[in-house]
Structure formats: structure tokens, C-alpha cells
């Protein structure tokens, strides 16, 4: 009887020691939404929007002429101060639904940081050297 009890205890202890515990942590995958920008046919505008989507302010500003004009809902504003704030809030298009004027006029849903998400237009004016000389943005229906 003692021998049977000893064998039972021994087999239980061996079984419990042989079990593996899974100590791996689940991996978090960051889901990056990639939007197809190929519908933007103007190369300067496409590259500028890619920079905006990637939150790359240096690259974004590189596509603009030195004295570029910027308006928001018809009000002329300082391009750099406006977009520095936009980059700080990671503002970007969530979708681009309409492309017109040889790829220079865009409409879509735009995430505007503290202001939320709304439909907006970006109308780019590109000069002879391929630099953006004017950008008009605003809300649309």
C-alpha cells in the first residue's frame, strides 16, 4: 500500500513538472491604414499628400514655393504656422473621394485633430517649376 501511494505521488509530481507554461506575450501589431494615392495624377500634389499622410513636415514644405499663398475657407493664413499645428495633431486625409483639375483638386474626409473629422477640399496651384504656389483648403458638402 505504501508502495502504491509512493508511485501515485511520484507520477503526479512528474506530470506537474513536465507541463510547459506559455510565457510569450501577445504581440501588438500596429495597423497602418494605407490609402491608394495613385488616383492623384499630379506628381507634385501626390508627393505632397504622401508627406502629409506620413506626417513629414520637412518633406511637405519642400514642395511649396518660398512665397506660397495659403487660404482656409477663403481666409488668407500663414501656411507654416497652420500646418505646423496640423502636423502636431497628426492631421491627415482618411479618404480621398474626388480628384479633379488634372490631379490638383482633392476632396475627402479629413481628420483635423481637435476639430474632428469632416469633408474638406484641398485645391493646389502648381507653378512652372513644379512648386505649389497656392493652396486653398476648406470644408465641403
Helices and strands as residue ranges (DSSP letters): H 2-18, H 43-53, H 57-62, E 64-72, E 75-77, H 79-88, E 92-100, E 105-111, G 113-115, E 117-126, E 132-139
